[in-house]
């Protein structure tokens, strides 16, 4: 698993260092990969997702998961890609709103199947 952020390396390092991520975090300051993979932008859909999931948002904030300082675009919608051992995208999930993500069970099942 790798996470790619619309951030400078310095900004990513500053905000991620206390989270101790178990997987690599990459900075895509110029959004080159975002553009290559057709990442969508919508302030309305980001705002709707945050409002719809306000209790979960507050739970994350209270656990110390605060959003990055506004450096990159604030209207970027999440996207997730499951990539097989040949580097082929097996599944592309483009979020409908800020909180729309693949279920972790689906990611785990994909990783487990590939690890055999």
C-alpha positions in Angstrom: 0.0 0.0 0.0 1.2 3.4 -0.9 -0.5 6.8 -0.3 0.1 9.7 -2.7 -0.6 13.2 -1.4 -1.0 16.6 -3.2 1.8 18.1 -1.1 5.4 19.1 -1.1 7.8 16.6 0.4 8.4 19.1 3.3 4.7 19.5 4.0 4.0 15.8 3.9 6.9 15.0 6.2 5.9 17.7 8.7 2.3 16.5 8.9 2.9 12.8 8.7 5.8 12.3 11.0 3.8 11.8 14.2 1.3 9.3 12.6 4.0 6.6 12.1 2.4 5.2 8.9 3.1 1.5 8.3 3.3 2.1 4.5 5.1 4.6 2.3 3.7 8.1 1.8 4.6 9.9 -1.4 4.4 13.6 -2.3 3.1 14.6 -5.7 3.5 18.4 -5.4 2.8 19.1 -9.1 -0.1 16.6 -9.2 1.5 14.8 -12.2 0.2 11.4 -11.1 -3.1 12.9 -10.1 -3.5 14.1 -13.7 -2.2 10.9 -15.2 -4.8 8.9 -13.3 -7.7 11.2 -13.9 -8.3 12.3 -10.4 -11.4 14.4 -10.1 -11.9 17.7 -8.4 -15.2 19.0 -6.9 -15.4 21.4 -3.9 -19.2 20.6 -3.6 -18.6 16.8 -3.4 -15.7 17.2 -1.0 -17.9 19.4 1.3 -20.9 17.1 1.0 -18.7 14.1 2.0 -17.3 15.9 5.0 -20.8 17.1 6.2 -22.3 13.6 5.6 -19.6 12.0 7.8 -19.3 14.7 10.4 -19.3 12.3 13.4 -16.4 10.2 11.9 -14.6 13.5 11.0 -14.8 14.6 14.7 -13.6 11.2 15.9 -10.5 11.4 13.6 -9.8 15.0 14.7 -10.0 13.9 18.4 -7.5 11.1 17.6 -5.1 13.7 16.3 -5.7 13.1 12.5 -5.9 16.7 11.5 -5.9 17.6 7.8 -2.8 19.1 6.2 -2.4 22.8 6.2 -4.0 24.2 3.1 -1.1 23.8 0.6 -2.6 21.8 -2.3 -6.0 21.8 -3.8 -8.9 21.5 -1.3 -11.3 20.1 -3.9 -9.5 16.9 -4.7 -11.6 13.7 -4.5 -10.1 10.5 -3.3 -9.2 7.7 -5.6 -7.9 4.2 -4.9 -6.3 1.7 -7.2 -5.7 -2.0 -6.6 -2.6 -2.9 -8.6 -1.6 -6.5 -9.3 1.9 -8.0 -9.3 2.3 -7.2 -13.0 1.6 -3.5 -12.4 -1.8 -3.7 -13.9 -4.7 -1.8 -12.3 -7.1 -4.5 -11.3 -9.6 -2.0 -9.8 -9.9 1.7 -10.0 -12.3 3.4 -7.4 -13.0 7.1 -8.0 -14.8 8.4 -5.0 -18.2 10.0 -5.2 -17.4 12.3 -2.2 -14.6 13.0 0.3 -15.5 10.0 2.5 -16.2 7.4 -0.2 -13.5 4.7 0.0 -13.1 1.1 -0.9 -14.1 -1.1 2.1 -11.0 -2.3 3.9 -12.2 -5.9 3.6 -12.1 -5.6 -0.2 -8.5 -4.3 0.0 -7.5 -7.0 2.4 -9.1 -9.7 0.3 -7.3 -8.5 -2.8 -3.9 -8.4 -1.0 -4.6 -11.9 0.5 -5.5 -13.4 -2.9 -2.3 -11.9 -4.4 -0.1 -13.1 -1.6 -0.9 -16.7 -2.3 
